[in-house]
Amino acid sequence: MAKLYRQGDILFKEISRVPRGKRNVRKNGVVAEGEATGHLHRVENTNKAEVFDVGKDLIVSSPKGIRILHDEHDPIKLPAGNFEVVRQREHTQFGSSRVVAD
């Protein structure tokens, strides 16, 4: 069973291995930006973790564990490992959906 960690509208899902493909590294450590407030979900120390896109997946990887910070939420600690980042979505009765704005 995968371990899950949540910070507001962002879910970190533990994965056993990183998907294959070209990595687009986010050197600033930003996991997500709030569309309504502009507040960032971000890695506390970019020297201890890597944030990157592989295809449509966003991954956070850290060999020793890290903290994720946000202005409106308490920090959360992720243990060592690899995590897929999932944005919460809102679905309507008409079949459309959108990313929840933090």
C-alpha positions in Angstrom: 0.0 0.0 0.0 1.4 3.4 -1.0 1.9 6.0 1.7 0.1 9.3 1.1 0.9 12.7 2.5 -1.3 15.8 2.0 -0.6 19.5 2.2 -3.8 21.5 1.3 -4.8 20.7 -2.3 -1.5 18.8 -3.0 -1.2 15.0 -2.4 2.2 13.3 -2.3 1.9 9.6 -3.3 4.9 7.4 -2.5 6.1 5.5 -5.6 8.5 2.6 -5.8 10.4 3.9 -8.8 10.6 7.0 -10.9 8.8 6.8 -14.4 11.2 6.5 -17.3 11.6 9.4 -19.7 13.3 12.7 -20.0 13.5 14.7 -16.8 12.7 18.4 -16.7 14.2 19.5 -13.4 12.6 22.4 -11.5 15.7 24.0 -9.9 13.6 26.3 -7.7 12.0 23.4 -5.9 8.4 24.6 -6.6 5.9 21.8 -6.5 2.8 23.9 -7.2 1.7 27.5 -7.2 -1.6 28.6 -5.9 -3.7 30.1 -8.7 -5.8 32.2 -6.3 -3.1 33.4 -3.9 0.2 32.8 -5.6 1.5 31.0 -2.5 3.9 28.2 -3.3 4.2 24.6 -2.2 7.9 24.1 -2.3 10.8 22.0 -1.1 12.5 23.7 1.9 16.1 22.9 0.8 16.7 22.2 -2.9 20.1 20.6 -2.1 18.3 17.7 -0.3 15.7 17.0 -3.0 14.9 17.1 -6.7 11.6 18.2 -8.2 11.1 17.3 -11.8 8.6 16.5 -14.5 8.7 13.2 -16.4 6.1 13.4 -19.1 2.8 14.3 -17.4 4.0 13.3 -14.0 5.5 15.6 -11.4 8.0 13.9 -9.0 9.7 14.8 -5.8 12.7 12.7 -4.9 14.9 12.8 -1.8 17.5 10.3 -0.5 17.1 11.5 3.1 13.7 13.1 3.4 12.6 16.7 3.2 10.1 19.3 4.3 7.5 20.9 2.0 6.6 24.5 2.9 3.6 26.7 2.1 2.5 30.1 3.5 -1.0 28.9 4.5 -0.3 25.3 5.7 1.9 23.7 8.3 5.1 22.2 6.8 5.0 18.5 6.2 7.9 16.1 6.3 8.3 13.5 3.5 10.6 10.6 4.4 13.3 9.5 2.0 11.9 8.2 -1.3 10.1 9.1 -4.5 6.7 10.8 -4.6 4.3 11.5 -7.4 2.6 14.9 -6.9 -1.2 14.9 -7.4 -3.2 18.2 -7.6 -6.7 18.0 -6.2 -9.4 18.3 -8.9 -13.0 19.5 -8.6 -15.5 17.6 -10.8 -19.0 18.9 -11.8 -22.1 16.9 -12.6 -21.6 17.8 -16.2 -18.4 15.9 -16.5 -15.9 18.7 -16.5 -13.1 19.2 -14.0 -10.6 21.7 -12.9 -7.6 22.0 -10.6 -8.5 23.3 -7.2 -7.0 26.8 -6.7 -5.2 27.0 -3.4 
